[in-house]
Amino acid sequence: MTLALNSPSKFLFAIIFNCITGFLFGQENSRSQNDSLPLNTLEEVVVTANRYGSSQYKTPEAIEVVNNNSIQRFQLRTAPEALLLAPGVFVQKTNHGGGSPFLRGLTGNQTLLLYDGIRLNNATVRSGPNQYFNTIDVFSVGKMEVLRGSGSVQYGSDAVGGTIQALSKEVETAEKSVWGTDLFTRFVTQGMEQTANAALKYGDKRAAFRANATWRNFGDLVGGDTTGQQTPTGYRELDFDLKGKILLTDRSHLTSVYQRVHQKDVPVYHKVALEDYAINKMDPQKRELAYLRLHQDLGNNIFKTAVVTASYQHHEEGRILQKNGSNSLRTENDKVRTFGFSAETFSGHGKIWSANSGVEIYNDKVKSSRNDKDLTTNTETASRGLYPDGATMTSIAAFSMHTLSMEKWDITAGLRFNTFINKVTDSVLGATKLTPSALVGNLAVQRRLNETSNVFASINTSFRAPNINDLGSLGIVDFRYETPNFDLKPEHSLQYQLGYKFRNRVVKAEVFLYRNELYDLIVRNRIAGDSIEGYPVYQKKNVERGFIQGAEMGLDLSLNPNWNLSGNMTYTYGQNKTSDEPARRIPPIFGRLATSYSIKNWNLNADWLLAGKQDRLASGDIDDNRIPLGGTPGWNVLNIHGSYSISYITIAVGLQNIFNEDYRYHGSGVNGYGRSGVLSVSARL
């Protein structure tokens, strides 16, 4: 049985939302004050919008939280796939080891990724879809926050579409010494996954830590209906992370984190299936992060706290390439070393005014190499890598954000000044230095209509500074050959947003409308008549303007203490003004309906994912071999999961894609999971 996604079903969410919401509003008005239903008004605290804890409901931004318990209930495989729980997030997968989140029609280096407030975006983050968010071990994550349409004032370059932050699991001190252990294993049918995870925890009065290790083996992805096994798509992964906290005094503590993710033999399936490659894979795909963070309570009437963070990151991406029938094996390797430092203070005066101000510095250094091996003679030739070897990128910024609360009004405003120093010494193109800078700001005004609802309007400016990938990439990228351009300036955007939030005992509802004006876009321009290694030649330039606009809607219903129903729907429309055609890679209308029911030791969860057909294509989409001729078909997929807990053990089973639908997220290089079973066992000791 296959559910067809036709025109009426595109509006199914709207019908369900209106009917159920109307019914429940009537039910709420008829309830007595002694009604014992659980409140749907619990204050979810978010940190991404202001860089400090604030109420999600009272924050004039479109921000959503994905908690670890939800990730586990729906047995989501990776950090990118866990983002499917968040309204407004569309996740493209070039390969099974990837996962690139789209926020408001933008992805890649136009969407900012963070881990515990530290930038993951570095000097070589590519435009378009990438795999960087999949270098986060989902078992290290306590929750993820998705801030749509904002982030440049708070965190700097790249937050044109928005900001996604993964936050590590908390470690807790205790009055008495306490040890704990978490064990987890999961299997997926047809050999698609074997996972083992173990965590060791400790806490006493002055210190706490958590050590976590994950081993994963992913077999080839098996699609639905006629797709079958997609070979090669499987890969292996080994991760480790350690987090500790020490109470230095009653008013200060030190947090330290080290994490390492190592993925091996990660194939790029569409290159093998469609571009005549015998081998095309990433090996290794690594990321290391270490940081120290000092949190000091200042005890001042104005200056409340200070936070200082020093961080180190190392990202490595290797690529191994060989064409069918070729005797040449190409090995490419790119490494980026990043040092980061930030210092900020949180200030406030009563309940009226609060502020967060500080400085940030990041420094990236790139090492890039290429080696071509002739398999017949076993000789090797070293060549220039994809990026100029030794190139550096330094970011220096100062920011200040303020909130005023006056009876029924809340006003937030902020500014950031960011300057960059990009240095490139290239064996082919010579030496150059580029020093772009940007000043961005935001302003939001929120009006509390009553105890259960508020409305806000906001304006956000954002930017993306040209990085080493823009300035110096030379070689094959996706389905094209790129040559460098050292004369680029930052991209800019201006986003307008209207939002409405509602909370009562039963209903949590949100609606957002936005328009994002895009200026000085850095895009690849084809050099007419030029071809290298059989690929058309492109060069990046600041030549385009465009806009993206859309609507986002979310609904969460607590029907009774045991039963929850939620849903969301997102519509996105993008237009390239310069070329008078659709913007590239715009997701179709998409959404999700989910329900959870719990009673005693049992838990049952089901979700229905759907996307409309996307046949409004840019010329670049038409040329993209990952997008079917005529556009990506619409689809809908139904999953169910259940679990039973006894003592300290939980056993969970699931059935993915019950109707074995053949489907693909728009722009992806692989199709999604076919009908498959999931079994996991966890123990908390």
KOLKOL-105689 format. One record per atom (N, C-alpha, C): z negated, x negated, y. Coordinates in steps of 0.1 Angstrom, whole numbers, plus 5000, padded with zeros to 4 digits. Example, Ala and Ser with C-alpha at 12.3 -4.5 7.8 and 13.67 -1.06 7.14 Angstrom:
<atoms>
492248684943492248774955492248684967492948724978492948634989492148715000
</atoms>
This chain:
<atoms>
500049924988500050005000500049915012500949945022500949875035500949965046500049935056499950015068500949975078501750065083502750025093502250035107502549935115502149935128503249995137503250125139504250185147503750215161504450275170504050305184502750385185502650495177501350565178500150475175500250385164499050315161498750205171499650165180499350075190498350125200498250255200497250325209496050385202495950345189494850405181493550365186493350235191492050195196491650285208492650305217492350385229491850525225492550585216492150715211490750715205490450615196489150605190488050585200488350495209487350455220487050585228488050655233487750775241487050875234487450905221486751015214485350985210485150855205483750825201482850805213483450735223482550715235482150855241483050945242482751075248481751145239481851135226480951205217479551135219479451005219478150935220477550955233478350965244477650985257477051125257477651215250477051345249475751345241475851265230474651245221473551185229473851085237472851015245472151105254472851195261472251285271471351385264471551405251470751505244469551445237469451315237468351255230467051265238465951275231464651275238464251135241463251125250462750985253462050925242461650995232460950945220461850905209463150915212464150875201463950735197463950705184463650575179464850485177466050525181467250445179467050305185467550195179467450065186468250065199467849985208468549975220469749885219470849915226472049835226472049755239470849745245470749685258469949545258469849495246469149365245469949255253469249175261469849085270470448965263471748955260472348845255472448735266471848615263471848515273473048425271473848395282474948305281474748195291475448085287475247965296476547915302477647955296478947895300479347935314479048065319479548115332478848035343477547995342476847935353476347795350476547745338475947625333474447635331473847755332472447775328472347915323471247945316471048075310471048195320471848295317471948415325472248535316471948655320472248775313473748795312474248815300475648845298476048975306475249075305475549205312475549195327474649105333474649095347475548985353476248915344477148805349478548875352479048855364480248915368481448835363481548825350482648755343482948825330484148805325484548855312484048745302482848755296482348655287481848725275482148665263481748725250481048615242480148665233479448575225479748605210480048495202480248505188479048435181478148505174476948445168477248395154476448305150476648245137476448345126475548445127475348545117476548635115477348665126478548735125479648655118479648525121480648435114480348435099479048435095478748435081479048565074478748675081478948805075480448835072481348785080482748805078483348685071482548585067482948475059484248405065484148365078485248305085485248155082486448105080486647975074486347855084486847865096486747755106486347805119486047715128485747755142486847835149488147795148489147875154489248015148489148025135489248155129488048245132486848185135485648255139485948325153486748265161487048325174487748455173488248495162488948625160487948735162486648705161485648805164485448845178485948755187485748775202486948855208486648955216487649025223488448935232489748955232490648885242491048745237490748705224491148575219492148595208493348525210494448535200494548385195494448365182494448235176495748205169496548115174497748065168497447955159498247945148497947835138499347775135499547655142500747585138500747535124499547495119499347465105497947505101497647505088496447555082495247475087495447345091494447265096494347275111494947365117494947385132494147515136494547565147493947685152493847675167494747735175494747715189494447845196493247855202492947985209493748015221494248135223494848175235493848265243493648225256492948315265493848355276493948485277494848545288496248475288496748465276498148415275498348265276497248195277497448045278496647975267497047855264496447775253496647625256496247545246496447405247495747345259496347265267495647205278495547295290495747425289495547525299494347605295493647575284492447635280491347525277490247535283489247425282488247455271488047345263487147355251485947265254484747315250483547245253482647245240481847145238480747145228479447105235478547195236477247175242477447125257478447185264478647155278479547025280479946965269480746835270482146865267483046825276484546845274485046785261485846865254486546815243488046785247488446855258489846815263489746675268490746595264490746455268492146425274492446295276493646255283494946285275494846315262496146335254496246475249495346575254495446705250496846765254497546825244498946865246499046995253500147025259500447165263500847235250500747365251501047445239499947435229500147495217499147495207498747365202497447345198496947215192495847245182495347145176494347165166492947125169492647095182491347035186490147115183490247245184489047325181488647325167489647295158489347285144488647155140488447065150487646945147486146975150485747105151484347145151483947205138482947145132482447195119481747335122482247435117481747575119480247585115479847505105478447505101477447435110477947365120477147305130476947395142477547515142477647595154476547705153475747725164474847835165475447955170476247935180477048045186478247985194479248075197480348035206480348135217480748085229480848165241482348155246482948265249484248275254484248325268484648245278484648285292486148295296486648415297488048445300488248445315489248365319489748365333488948275343488048185338487148115347486747985340486247885348485747765342486047645350487047645359487347525367486247475376485647575383484547535392483447475384483147535373481947495365482247365357483447345352483747235343484947145346485747185355486847105359488247145354489047045352490447065348490647145335491747215334492247285322491847425320490847475328490347615325491247715332492547705331493447795338493347935331493347935318493248065310491748105308490848005307489448025305488847915298487547935293486747825287486147875275486147795264485547825251484547715249483247755246482247665244481547695230481447585222480647595210479347535212478247605208476947555211476247525197475647405196475047365184473847445180473447455168472247525163471047465170470147555173468847505180467947445169467147345174466047285166464747325173463847365165462547425170461347345166460447315176459147255173458247365167457147315161456247405154454847355156453847445155452447405156452047315144452547335132452347255121453647195116453547085109454747025104455447115094456747145096457447235087458747175083459047175070460347125065461147245060462447245061463247345056464647295051465247365042466547335037467447455036468747435040469747545039470847485030471247565020472247535011473347645011474647605010475647705010476847655002477547744995478747704988479647834989480947804990481947914990483247874982483847984976485047964968485948074972487248044973488348144975489348134964489748254959490648254948491948184950492648154940493948084940493747934945492547884944492247754948492347724963492247824971492447804986491247744993490047744987488947684993487747654983487147534985485947504979485147434990483947494993483147445004481647424999481047315003479647295001479047245014477847295017477147265029475647255027475047155032473647135031473047095044471847145048471147115060469647095057469146995064467746955063467146975076465947045077465347075090463847035090463446995102462046955103461546985117460247025119459747045132458247025132457646965142456246965144455946985159454746945164454446985178455246905188455746785185456346705195457846675192458246705180459646675177460246765166461546775166462246855156463646795154464246815142465546765140466246855129467546845129468346915119469546815115469646795102470746715097471646805088472946795090473846885084475046805078475446835066476646775060477546885053478846865055479746965049480946895042481146935030482346895022483247015020484546995022485547105021486847055015487347135006488647115000489447245001490547235009491347355011492647335003492947424994494247424987495247484995496547484990497647544997497347695000497747735012497547875017498547965010498048075004498848164997498948295006500148325010500448435019500548575011500748675019500848805013502248845008502348955001503549014997504548914991505648884999506748794993506548654998505548625006505348485011505048385000503948424992503548334981502948204987502848104978502147974981503047894992502347855002502947775013502647635011503547555006503247415002504147325011503547225017502047185016501347235028500147295026499247335037497847295035497347255023496047225020495647085025494347075027493746945032492346935028491746815031490346785028489546755040488246775040487346755052485946715048485446625055484046575053483346565067482246635069481646635082480146605081479646555092478146525093477746545107476546605109475946605123474446605122473946545133472446535134472046575148471046655149470546695162469046685162468446625173467046605174466546635188465246675189464646695201463246635201462846575212461546515214460946565227459746615226458946655238458346525244458846475255458346355261457046385268456946495276455746545282455746695281454846755287454746905288455946955296456546875305457546925314458946855312459046775301460346715299460646695284461946705280462246675266463646615266463846545255465146465253465746525240467046555242467846605231468946505227469146475215470246385210471046455199472346425200473246485190474246375186474546375173475646295168476446375158477746385159478546455149479846385146480246405134481446335130482246435121483546455124484446545116485546455112485846455099486946375093487846465084489046495088489946565080491146475075491546495063492546405057493746485052494846425053496146475047496346625051496446645065496646775070498146795073498746875064500246885065500646975077501746955083502447045093503547115085503147235080504047305070505447335075505547385087506847425092507847315094507247185096508147075097508747045083508047055072508547035059509447155055509047275058509847395054511147405062511147375075512247405083512947295090512347175089512947065097513346945088513546965075514046855066513146735065511846765066510846655064510346655049510346535043509746515030508246505032507746435043506346425046506246445061505346525065504946545079503446585079502546495082501146535081500346455091499146505094498146425102497146365092496946235093496046165085495746025092494546015097493446105097493446195109492646305109492246375121490746375122490346295132488846265133488346295147487146325148486446335161484946295159484446215168483046175169482546215182481346265183480646295195479146255194478646185204477246155205476846175219475646235221475146245235473646245235473046205247471646215250471546295262470546395262470346485273468846495277468546465289467246465294467046595302466046675299465746795306464446785312464346795326463046775333462746895342461546955339461147055349460546985361461047025373460646955385459347015392459147145389457947205394457947225410459147225415459347235430459547375433459247425446459447555450460947585451461847485453463247505454463947445442463747325439464347255428463547275415464147355406463347395394463447295383464747255379464947165368466047075371466046965364467146865364467546825350468846815348469446775335470446665337470246555329471146445329471646425315472946405314473646395301474546275301474446185290475346075288476046105274477346085274478046125261479046015258479446015245480445925240481246005230482645995231483446065221484545975217485045995204486145915199486946015191488246025195489146115188490346035183490646055170491745985164492646085157493946065159494946145153496046055147496246055134497245975128498346075123499546025123500746105119501546025109501946085098502846015088504046105086505246035088506446115089507546045080508246135073509446075066510446195063511646175067512746275065513246265051513646385046514346385033515446295032515546215022516646125020516545995028515545975036515345865044514545755037514845635040514045515034513045465044512845535056511945495066510745585067509545515066508345595067507645555080507445655089506845625102505345665102504545575107503145595109502745585123502245685129501745685143500245705144499645645154498245665155497845665170497045765174496545775187495045785187494345705195492945705196492545725211491545805213491045825227489545805227489045715235487645685236487245745250486145825250485745895262484245875264483945825276482545815281482345925291481245995291480946105300479546095306479346135318478046135324478046255334476846335333476646445343475246445347474946485359473646505364473646635373472746725370472746855377471346905379471146985390469847045392470047195393469047265388468947415390467947445401468347525410467547555422467347705423466347755430466147895432465047925441465048055446464048095455463748245451462648265444462348405440463448465431463748585432464748655425466048675433466048615445467148635455468248535453467848415452468948305452468648205441469748165435469748055425471047975426470947855422472147765423472047655413473247605410473347485401474347395407473947265410474847165416474747035409475746965409475746835402477046755404477046645396478246555396478546525381479846495379480346465366481346355366481346265356482246155355482746155340484046145338484546125325485646005326485645925316486645815315487245805301488545825300489245815288490045685287490145625275491045515273491845545260493145525261494045565250494545435244494545445230495245335222496245415214497445365214498545435207499545335201499845355188500745265181501645345172502645265168503645325158504145215149504345245137504845145127505945215118507145145118508145195109508345105097508245165085508345085073509645115065510445015063511645035054511245025040511345135033510845145019511645065009512945035013513744955004513444805005513144755016512844615018511344585020510544695021509144685023508744605036509644605046509344545059508844645069508044605078507444685088507844645102508044745111508344715125507444785134506744725143505844785153506644825165506344945170507044995182505945065191506445095203505645175213505145305206503945335208503345465203503845585211503345705208503645825215503245815230502045735232501545725246501545575250501445545262501345405267500045345262500045235255498845175249497945125261496645155260495745105271495645195283496445305283496345395295494945455297494545475309493245525312493345645321492345735320492245845329490745865333490445865346489045885350488946005359487946085356487746215364486346195371486346225384485046225392484946355399483846425398483746555404482346585409482246675419481046725424481246875425480146955421480247105421478947165426479047285431477847365435478247515433477347585426477547725423476247805427476447915434475347995439475448145436474248205434474148345431473148405441473548515447472648595456472448735449471148775448470948915442470148995453470749105457470149185467470249335463469149385459469049525454470149555444471149635448472149665438473449575438473349475447474449385448474149245443475149185436475049045432476348975437476148855443477248775448477148635442478248595436478348455431479448385437479248255441480348175447480148025443481247955443481047815440482247735444482047605445483147505448483047385439484147325437484247195430485347105436485046985438486046885442486146785431487446765426487746685415488846585418488546455416489646355418489846275405491046225403491446165391492146025394491945935385492645805386493345785372494645795372495345775360496145635361495845545351496545415351497345405339498545365340499445345329500245215330500045135320500945005320501745015307503045035309503845075298504944965295505044925283505944815279507444855282507744985282509045035284509345065299508345135305508545185319507745115330506945015327506244945337504945005340504244965351502945005355503045105366502045205365501945305376500545355377500245415388498845465391499045595398498345695393498445835399497045885402496845935414495545975418495546125424495746215415495746355420494246405422494146505430492846565433492946715435491846785434491946935435490546985441490647085449489447165454489647305449488647355442488747495436487447565440487647695440486447785443486547915436485347985435485348125430484448205438484648335437483848435444483848565436482648625433482548745426481548835433481848965434480949065440480649175429479449195426479049295416478149405421478449525418477649645423477049715410475749725410475049795400475149945403475850025395476050165398474850245394474250205383472950275379472350175368471350225361470650145351471550105339472650165338473450145326474850085328475250075341476650025343476749945356477749865357478049795369479549765369480049735381481449705383481549585392482549495390482649375398484149345401484349265411485649205414485449065417486448985412486248835414487648775417487548655423488648565425488348425420489148375412488948235407490148155409489948035415491047935415490747835404491847785399491647685388492847585389492747475382493747365382493747295369494847225366494947135355495647015360494946905360495446775364496346715354497546655358498346585348497646475341497746475327497046375319497946275314497546185305498346085299499446145291499146255284500146325276501346365285501046425297502146465306502846345312502146235315502746125322503546035313503046015301503545895293504045925279504146055275504546075261506046045259506245975248507645925245507845945230508546045226508746055211508946205208508946235195509146365190507846455191507946565198506846655199507446795196506846865186507346985181508846975177509647055184511047055180511946985191511346885198512046825209511646675210512446595218512046455221511746445235510546395238510046385252510146245258510546245271510446115278509446135290508846025294507746035304508246065319507346115327507546135341506246095348506346005357505145955364504946015378505746125381505646185394505246325393504046355388503546485386502246515395502046645398500846685405500146795397498946835401498246935393498847065393498647135382499047285382497847355389498147475394497147555401497347705397496247775398496347925396495347995404495648125407494748215414494648335407493448375402493248485393492348595400492848715400492148835405491648905392490448965393489849035382489049155386489149265379488249375381487549405367486249425368485549445355484549565356484349625345483349735344482549715331481249715332480349695320479449815319479249865307478349975304477349945293476149975294475149955284474150075284473950135272472850235270472250215256471550315252470850305239471850285227473050345229473950345218475250265221475750265233477050215236477050085244477849995241478149875249479649875251480049895263481549905266481949815278483149755277483649675288485149695289485549695302486949695305487249595316488349515314488749415324490249425327490549415340491949405344492149275352493249205350493349085357494849055360495048965370496348905372496148755376496848675370496748525372498048475377498048435390499248375396499248225393500348175388500448035384501447955392501047835397501847765406502047615401503147555405503347415402503247385387503647475378503547455364504247335359503647255351504247145345504947195332506247185332507047235320508047135316508447145303509447065298510847115303511647025308512947055312513946975304514947045298515946985290516846905298517146785293518146695300519446725293520346785301521546835295522446725289522846755277523746665270523146545263521846535264521146415259520446455245520546355236519946385223519546245217518346245211517746125205517246165191517646095181517246115167517546265163518546325168518946455165518146565172517246525181516446625189516946625203516946745209517246755224516146685232516546625243515646545251515046635263513746625265513046695275512246605284512046645296511046565305510246675313508946645315508146735322508246725337508246845344508346845359507446965364506946945377506347065384507347155390507947245383509047315388508947465387507847515381507847665378506647735384506947865387505847955391505948075382504848145380504848265372503548335373503348445365502148515365501848575351500648595348500248665336499248775340499348885335498448995338498149075326497049145326496749225314495449305315495149365303493949445302493249415289491849415290491049385278489949495277489749545265488749645264487949625251486649635252485749615241484749735240484349765228483349875225482449835214481149855215480249835205479249945204479150015192478350135190477250105180475950125184474850125174474550265170475250315159475150455155473750485150473050395143471750415139471150275136469950265132469350125130470150045119470950115111471650045100473150025102473650105111475150115112475650075125476649985126477249945138478749955137479449995148480850005148481349935161482349845160482849775172484349775172484949755184486349745184486749675198487949625198488549565210490049575210490649575221492049575223492449495235493549415234494049325245495549345247495949355259497349365263497649255273498749175271499049065279500549075283500849045295502249045300502448925309503348845306503648725314505048715318505248655330506648645335506748515342507848445339508248315346509148355358508548335370509348375382510448285385510348155381511348055384512648085377512548105364513648125355513948275353513148365359513348505357513448545343512448505335512448545321510948555316510648605305509248615300508648475300507348475302506548355300506548315285506348185282506348145268505048185261505248215248504148225238503148345242503648445249502648555253502348635240501048645237500648725225501148875226501348935215501549085216500249155218500349285220499149365220498449345207497149325207496349295195494949355196494349365185492949425185492249415172491049465172490249465160489249575160489049645148488049735146487149685134485849695136484949645126483749735124483149735112481949815110481049735101479749745104478749685095477649785092477249785079476249875075475249795066473949815070472849735063471749835058471349815046470149895041469449805031468149795034467249705025467949565024468249525012468749395010470349385009470949505012472449515011473049505025474249445026474949455038476449465035477149555042478549585040479349575053480449495053481149475065482649495062483349555072484849575070485449555084486549495084487349485097488749495095489449555105490849585105491449515117492349415114492949335125494449385126494849395138496249435140496949375152498249365152498949305163500349375163500849405175502149465177503249365175504449415175505649325174505749255188506149125188506449055200507849015200508749095207510149055208510549035222509549025231509848985245509648835246510748765245510748615242511348545254510748425257511348325266512448255258513248185266514248105259513647995250512447935254511747845246511247905233510848035234510448105222511648125212512748155218513948175209514348045202514147935209514447805203513447755193512247815193511147775185511347825171511447735161511647775147510447845141509347845147508147905142508148065145509048105154509148245157510448305151510248405142511448465135512548515145513748515140514848575148514548715152514648745165514348875170512848895173511948795171510548805174509648825162508348815165507348825154507048975151507149015138506949155135505449185137505149315139503849365140503149375126501849375126501149375113499749435115499149475104497749505104497149475090495949425090495249365079493849415078493449455066492149515063491349425054490149385058489249295050487949365048487249345036485949395034485049285028483749285032482849185028481449255025480749205015479449255012478549145008477249165009476249065005474949135000474249064992472949104987471948994987470849014993469748914994468548944985468148844979466948854970466148724972464948744977464048624979464748534989465048414986465548324996467048294993467748374984469148364981469948484985471148454991472048554994473448534987473948634981475248624974476148724982477348664986478248744993479648734987480348854987481648864981482548924992483848904991484748965000486148974994486949065000488349084997489149085009489948975011490748955023492149025021492649085032494049145032494249235019493449335019493449425008494849475004495649505013496949565010498049455009497649325009498549215007499649205017499349235029500349235040500849095043502249095045502848965049502748965065502048865070501848865084501748725090501948715103501948585110501448615124500448535129500148535143501348475151501648545162502848505169502848355173503948285170504048145173503448055163502848105152502248025142503347965133502947855126503847785117503547825102502547905100502247945086501948095087502148165076501748305075500248315071499648425073498248445071497848465056496548475053496148495039496748615033497148605020497448725012496148775006496348874997495148934990494448824983493148814986492348704979490848744979490148684970488748714969487948594974486748624979485848524984484448534978483848424974482548434968481748314975480548354980479648254986478248274982477448164980476048174977475348084987474248134993473448055002472048064999471247965002469847964999469147895011468047955014467147905025465847875020465447745019464247705012463247655022
</atoms>
